Amino acid sequence: QVQLVESGGGLVQAGGSLRLSCAASGRTFSSYAMGWFRQAPGKEHDFVAAINWSGGSTYYADSVKGRFTISRDKVKNTIYLQMNSLKPEDTALYYCAAKSTYCSGYGCDGILRLSYEYDYWGQGTQVTVSS
C-alpha cells in the first residue's frame, strides 16, 4: 500500500508560479513511476506530467510543456511539480498518482499518460489561477 499526500496548491495570478509536492509513504517509493493529473469541474482527469522510477525520464502534456517541471527526491520520498507562467486554464484539482513499474524512455510514454494505469492516488490539491 502507498499513501500519497499532495500540498502546495493555492490561488495565484496569471503569470505566477506554484510548486506542488506529493509525499509518499508505505511501500518502496523508488519502484514507482509517479504522475500528476488534474481535473477541472465537469471534466475528466487530464494528464499533466509523469516521471519514471529512476527520475531519468519525464513526460509532459503539450499544454504544459516548457512551463511545468516534474522532479523527484528519492531521499524525501517526494515528487514535485514546479508550475511557472500559470494560466487561468490551469485551474483544477491536481492529483498525484503512483504506478509500480520499472519502465523508462519510450517504454513509459504511452502508459504513464493514462489515469487508469495508476495504482494509487492522493486526495488532490486545488490550484486556482486568476486572470
N, C-alpha and C positions, 0 to 999 in steps of 0.2 A: 504494500500500500504506500502511496506517495501523497503527501499533503502539500498543497500549493496555496500560498497566500500572496496576493498582489497588494501593492501600495504605490503611492506616488501620483495618483490621479488628482484632478482639481480643475479649477476654472482658470483659463488663460486667454489673453487676447490673441487675435490672429497675428502670426509672425513670431509668436513667443515659443518657448521651449518647455518641455517637461521630461522627466526621467521616471519611467515606471520600473518597479522592481518586482520580482517574483521569487519568494523564498521557498525552497523545497525542503521537506523533511521526510523521513521514512527510509525507503529502500535506497540503494546505491544511486546517487544522483548522476554520477558520471556515465552510467549506461543508458541514459535517456536523452533523446533529442527533445528540444523544447521549442514551443511555438507561441506566438502571440496572435490572437484573433480579436475582432471587435464586432459588436452588434449594435447597430443604431435601431431606434424604435421602429417596429414593424418590418424589420429586415432580418435576413439570415446572418449566421456567423460568417464574417468575411476574413479571409487570411490576411495577415499583416506582415509577419516575418517569422523566420524559424532559424534555428542553429542546431547543427548536428552534435552528437555526443562529445566529440573532442573539441568543439569550437572552431574547427578548421574550415567548416563550410557554412555559409549563411545564405539565406534566401529571402527575397522581398517581393511584395506585391508591387506592381508597376506604379500604383498610386502613391506609394511612399518611398520608392527608390530614390536615393540621393538626399532624403530628408530624415529618415529614421535609420538607427543603427542598433542592431541586436548584439548582445555580448553575454558571456557567462563567466562567473567566478567560481571555479571548482572548489576552492577552499571554503568560501562562504555558502556554497550550495545555492547560489542565487543567479538569476538571469536578469538582464536589464534591457529596456527599450528606451534609447535616447531619441526623443522626438523634437526635431527642430523645424522652423518655418511652418508652424502649425496653421491649419486652415479650418474654417468652420465645418467643412465636410469631414474633418477628422473626429468630430464629436461622436462619441459612442461609449458603450461599456466595453472595457478592454479586459480580455481574459488571457491568462497564460495556461498552457497545456503541456503535458508530458507524454512522450511515446517511447516505449522500450525498443530501441533499435540501435545497431552499430553501423547504420548506413552512412555514406559520405558522398560528396560530389553529386554527379548526376543521378546516382542511385537513390538519393534522398528527395530530389527536387519535386517529383510528382506527388510522392506520398505525404510529405510534410505540409503540403498546401491544402490537404483535405481534413476537415474538422473531425470526421468520423474515424480517422485513423488513430486518434489520440486516446490514451488510456485513462488519463487523469486530468481534471480541470480545477482551476481555482474558482473563487466566487466573483471575481471581477472588480475592477476599479473604474470609476466614472471619469471620463475626460470630456470637458466642455470647452469649446473654443468659440469665443465671441468675436463678432465682426466689428 
